[in-house]
Amino acid sequence: MKKLLYYLKPLFPRMAGGLSIKFLGTIVDLFIPSILAYMIDTVAPQRSIPLILAWGGVMLVCSLLALIFNVMANRMASSVARDTTRAIRQDLYDKITSLTCQQVDEVGIPSLISRITSDTYNIHSMVGMVQRIGIRAPILLLGSIIMTLLLDARLALVLLATIPFMAAVIFTITKKGVPLYGVLQQNVDRLVRVVRENATGIRVIKALSKTQYEKERFEKVNGEVTGQELKAGRVMSASGPSMNLLLNLGMTTVILTGAYLVNGGLSEPGAILAFANYFTIILNAVIAISRIFVNFSKGSASANRIAFVLDLPEDLQTLPPDHRDTDSHILFEQVSFSYLGQKNNLSNISFSLKRGETLGIIGATGCGKTTIVHLLMRLYDRDSGEIRINGDDVRSIPAEKLHTLFGVVFQNDVLFADTIAENISFGRQLAEDRLEDAICRAQAGEFIDSLPDRLQHELTIRGSNLSGGQKQRLLIARALAAHPEILILDDSSSALDYKTDAELRREIRENFAGVTSIIIAQRISSIMYADHILVLDNGRCIGYGTHDELMRDCSVYREISVSQMGDGAKGKTEEVLA
């Protein structure tokens, strides 16, 4: 909640203005029953029509003022809730984009999505309701108690006797309700995860006829969310009936006592009627307060979840400059790393690349190929060893500078629902001739030219209106467009035919000769002409050298090569592929 107050602080003047107006409107509301009592007990017996109309006009003016003040205050409350939520949502989004991959893995993408959507919505509801009802309801409650004391202290004591019981009920229910809403939001995280998985894998689900299975899986998690929501709702909903019971018991006692007092000439009928009106106001105020506690329970649970993300420390801090003179453009020295801190995903990996050289990396699925790229780009920090670019420790290079060195196509990269031009430019404001050149080098020109609107062709989410090969060529064009210092292609040609793959590699060699490249592939043909080839197995280097050296010295590489290319793999086959 401290974090929420931080966002509300700049809006305190506007909140104070709105609350002041709300206060005035509520006070005006409180006078109406007293005016009614005065008219019944004092004005009506005089049988003066002008006097009755005058006091009726006063009641009408009070009602209009209360309406105007409350509408103004509610509009201001809505604006405060809107601006607060917008600021929280923006900061939360900025924080999420700055989280390290390790932190994203720990929190979970579905949880981050629900925090920036449903949790911020709960904050919006809480802030708005606290301003609209959080001031009005307590003032109506206290004001009505004071007015009843002024009307008849004896009857007011009956009302006051119910207050401790109501406070105890609210405290007990709130104490149990807040943790339940925290658990509910965790279940919502799971629901978001299942929906996200189904939406992403819809083609696989349909292809394997698993629609019914996924419906059952969703039904299960949806039932858990519903069950938890019902559990929390049952606890919190007990406040309304409990308040009604206590107040209605008090009301019954007041009417019986009032009838006795009127019959004995100790009170006036107008006072009893006003007292009944005040009791109704008190009842509505208590019900409103119970609603506030329900919203507050949801909002506080959501505020804590949001604060947890906003308060996550910066894991990958930039270290002081650490330069070592070396002729290597990229240097890995005895690098080891573990995602979970238990078993090494990489162990003692070493290699050195001069500017313009190409490193090919091959190995079985899950052997650590992509992890090398993650460490080089400092998406994660290595556990031991050294990683340097141009002699500088990557930990000493500011992230915004480090990442501009790279043009990268990840294994499961993403195209956005935007034009082809914007997907390639990617906010870098690249000139059209740069885009056209990158498209040509990436072998994407032919299919783009076949589109009626070419670069302005709109892609759907994740580029689902393109084939796999078309998507990969656009992603490669994006990586090449800014002429990076280091080019990383992580299994980025798996959907390309051999001829297109060979032409792509030739374009990169001829037109990006000064660019240091790292190519991760499953095909021997994609890396056999690299200056260096690294063979991985379970995170360990089992072979390093050129294609011919590995064919001679590395049995695993030789088996892969022969299985893919036959006995002729030992020779140079670029002409055949071209």
Secondary structure by P-SEA (a helix, b strand, c coil): caaaaaaaccaaaaaaaaaaaaaaaaaaaaaaaaaaaaaaccccccccaaaaaaaaaaaaaaaaaaaaaaaaaaaaaaaaaaaaaaaaaaaaaaaaaaccaaaaaaacaaaaaaaacaaaaaaaaaaaaaaacaaaaaaaaaaaaaaaaaacaaaaaaaaaaaaaaaaaaaaaaaacaaaaaaaaaaaaaaaaaaaaaaaaaaaaaaacaaaaaaaaaaaaaaaaaaaaaaaaaaaaaaaaaaaaaaaaaaaaaaaaaaaaaaaccccaaaaaaaaaaaaaaaaaaaaaaaaaaaaaaaaaaaaaaaaaaacccccccccbbbbbccccbbbcbbbbbccccccccccccccccccbbbbbbbcccccaaaaaaaaaccccccbbbbbccccccccccaaaaaaaccccccccccccccaaaaaaccccccaaaaaaaaaaacaaaaaaacccccccccccccccccaaaaaaaaaaaaacccccbbbbccccccccaaaaaaaaaaaaaccccbbbbbbbccccccccccbbbbbccccccccccaaaaacccaaaaaaaaaccccccccccccccc
